């Protein structure tokens, strides 16, 4: 009987974990959306696309998401110029791919030309 109960409980727990990860992803996207609106309100334009910067002797591309860091509630004190800091709010916990390098994100933006 105990084995049967455990067999029924494990899929339910995994389903709850999957739902929690999906909710976390949605919360991250919500935070990015709010940060975008806050950036737009204060700067009167959207953040620039990926910009090329020199950082500690290396050429890196600063993703547009990093411009939103000061406008995010859960930034944890990370500065927008800190390209090597861990940014968990840019990572979706549901993502099966390997962890992305610092400053990279699972969430994509549109960098269009006008």
Phi, psi and omega in degrees: 000319180296318179298319178296316179296317178296320178298329178277330185282324184301311178298326179294320179294317179296322177296319178295321177296317179299317179295320179296319178295319178296321178295322177297317177300315179296321178296320177298316180295322177297316178298319177297320178296316177296319178297322178297316178296319178295319178298314181298320179295321184272328184259349180061024171199170178278160178297149178294164176290193180301126181248144181275127180226153173262126183227113180051046176082358179249151173267119179236160175252119181276116182291153181299336180298329182291337175292339182273350185307313181295344183261006182259140180292324188259029183291339176069025178080010179284131179280154182290342180269356181275088185287344184257001182286149175288129180236086186295335180286351175265000182247130177273124181294343179279347184296128181273341182293162178299156181302139183279154177297166182304142178080353179268162185220157173275344184265129184261148176241168177257121178247083184268165177257145177238000000 
